[in-house]
Amino acid sequence: MKNSFDFSAKEKYYNLSPKQSKARFDLLNYAINHPGCITKKDAISVIACADHAEAADILQFFIENGMVALNADGDLERLYPLSCVETPHKVVLQDGRSYFAMCAIDALGAASTFGMQARIFSFCKDTNESVEAIVNKDGIVEITPSDLYVSYYDIWSSKEDNFNFCCMMNFFRYKESVDKYLKSFENDDDMYLWNVDDAFKAATEIFRVCP
C-alpha cells in the first residue's frame, strides 16, 4: 500500500492531440445530455472529424487506451470519468447538469475535466455516512465530513480489465477503515491511501487537460 504520487495515470489526458481532446470532450458532453449507454455508431457521429474513418480511429484509440469501456453489447458504458450507468458517486456541475462518476477519484476530477465547479454526492464505503463536496479546478471548496480518506488502485499498472477495479476507489470516513479495506486484498502493491486533499491533487494530475 502506498501514499505517494508515483502512479501511472498521471497526465493521462494531458498529452492528447487537440483533435482527440475535443472528441473526448464532445463525447463526455453527449453522454451527460443523453443518459444511457452510447452505441459506437452514435459515438462516431458525435466525434466531429473530417471523415467517418478518422472518427472511428479516434474512438478505437480511446478504447485501446482505457479511456472508454464497452458493455457486453458493444456500446460505450464508461467514459472516464463518467459512467453511463448509475454508481454511488453523483456529480452535479455548476451549469446544472449531472452525471455519475465511476469512482471517488473520478468524482474529485470533475472540475478538472469540465472546467467548472462541481458538487459531489457520495458516501463512506464503510459506514454509509453521506459525503458531500464542492470542488473547483483549484481545490476543495467545501467537504463534509472534512477529514476523509480515499482508496485508489493504480488501474493502468495492471494487465487485467481496468474497469473491474473502479469499485475499489472509494471515500472513507476513518483511516482505520480504509487501512482494513486495502489490506483485505491479496496484493496491495498498486493500492494507494490518500487523505481527501491529496486525492484531489491526484485526480487533478489524472484529468487535467492541455489548455
C-alpha positions, 0 to 999 in steps of 0.5 A, spaced: 500 500 500 502 506 498 501 514 499 505 517 494 504 520 487 508 515 483 502 512 479 501 511 472 495 515 470 498 521 471 497 526 465 493 521 462 489 526 458 494 531 458 498 529 452 492 528 447 492 531 440 487 537 440 483 533 435 482 527 440 481 532 446 475 535 443 472 528 441 473 526 448 470 532 450 464 532 445 463 525 447 463 526 455 458 532 453 453 527 449 453 522 454 451 527 460 445 530 455 443 523 453 443 518 459 444 511 457 449 507 454 452 510 447 452 505 441 459 506 437 455 508 431 452 514 435 459 515 438 462 516 431 457 521 429 458 525 435 466 525 434 466 531 429 472 529 424 473 530 417 471 523 415 467 517 418 474 513 418 478 518 422 472 518 427 472 511 428 480 511 429 479 516 434 474 512 438 478 505 437 484 509 440 480 511 446 478 504 447 485 501 446 487 506 451 482 505 457 479 511 456 472 508 454 469 501 456 464 497 452 458 493 455 457 486 453 453 489 447 458 493 444 456 500 446 460 505 450 458 504 458 464 508 461 467 514 459 472 516 464 470 519 468 463 518 467 459 512 467 453 511 463 450 507 468 448 509 475 454 508 481 454 511 488 458 517 486 453 523 483 456 529 480 452 535 479 456 541 475 455 548 476 451 549 469 446 544 472 447 538 469 449 531 472 452 525 471 455 519 475 462 518 476 465 511 476 469 512 482 471 517 488 477 519 484 473 520 478 468 524 482 474 529 485 476 530 477 470 533 475 472 540 475 478 538 472 475 535 466 469 540 465 472 546 467 467 548 472 465 547 479 462 541 481 458 538 487 459 531 489 454 526 492 457 520 495 458 516 501 463 512 506 464 505 503 464 503 510 459 506 514 454 509 509 455 516 512 453 521 506 459 525 503 458 531 500 463 536 496 464 542 492 470 542 488 473 547 483 479 546 478 483 549 484 481 545 490 476 543 495 471 548 496 467 545 501 467 537 504 463 534 509 465 530 513 472 534 512 477 529 514 476 523 509 480 518 506 480 515 499 482 508 496 485 508 489 488 502 485 493 504 480 488 501 474 493 502 468 499 498 472 495 492 471 494 487 465 487 485 467 480 489 465 481 496 468 474 497 469 473 491 474 477 495 479 473 502 479 469 499 485 475 499 489 476 507 489 472 509 494 471 515 500 472 513 507 470 516 513 476 513 518 483 511 516 482 505 520 477 503 515 480 504 509 487 501 512 482 494 513 479 495 506 486 495 502 489 490 506 483 485 505 486 484 498 491 479 496 496 484 493 496 491 495 502 493 491 498 498 486 493 500 492 494 507 494 491 511 501 490 518 500 487 523 505 481 527 501 486 533 499 491 529 496 486 525 492 484 531 489 491 533 487 491 526 484 485 526 480 487 533 478 494 530 475 489 524 472 484 529 468 487 535 467 487 537 460 492 541 455 489 548 455 
